Amino acid sequence: MLSHSNNDCLTVTQAYNHFCRLAELRQLGSIKRSVFKTTMVDLMLDRFGLALRRDVPDALGKHQEAWKGVKLLETDILVA
């Protein structure tokens, strides 16, 4: 689940890894990262008005593809 958060960022890698874990737990199978990314780009724009950025630095200063202003919520509720 996602939530608006002005100071946080969600990278494509974080979102995809999280999606894969949930899909595995629910035995839903997997999708290619490229398909996931395309779907998420559209979803994030429609739901939150956020475009994918390619200039979000990680802890080492390397640019990542990410959405600024959104974060993942705890998933314990989703798994139960």
N, C-alpha and C positions, 0 to 999 in steps of 0.2 A: 504494500500500500504506500502511496506517495502523499506528501504533504508540502505545502508552501513553506519555505524557510529562507528568508532573505540572505542569510550568511552562509548557507550550505551549498554544496555542489554534489551532483550525482553523475559519476562517470558512466560511460557506456559499458565499460568492463564491470563495474560494480552492479549495475542494473542487470546485465546479462548473467553474471554469476549467481545473483540472487534468484532470478527467474529459473535458471537451471536447477538450483537446489529445490525450489518449490515444485517444479514440474516432476523432478525425481521422487520427491516425497509423496506426491499425489499420483505417481505412475502415469503421467501424461505423455511421456515421450519427449523428444527434443526437437528443436528447430535450429537451423543454421544461424550463426551470429549475424550475418548480413541481413537475413529476413527479419530477425528480432530488431535490429537497429533501424531498418526502414519503417517498421511498424511503430516503434517507439518515437521516432522523429515526428511522425504524423500525430500520434497520441499526445505527446508533450505539447505540441503546438496547439492542438484543439482543446485540450483539457486545461493547460496552464498558461498558454500564450508564450511558451518558451521555445526558442530555437536552439538547436545543437550548436555549441561553441567548440572551437578547436584551440582555444588559447587559455585554458584553465590549467594553471600549474599544479603539479603534484608536490609531495613533500621534498622531492629532489629538484624541483624547478622545471621539470620536463612538462611540456604542454600535452594535455590530455583532451579527448573529446568528452564534453560533459554539458550538463544543463545546470546553469547557476540559478539558485533560488528555489530548489526543491531538494527534499531528502526522503530517504526510505524510513518508514515507521517500523517499529518492532514487529516481527513476524510471528511471535509465539501465538498470538491470537488467530492468525491466518492458518496455522498448521493444525490447531486443535479442532 
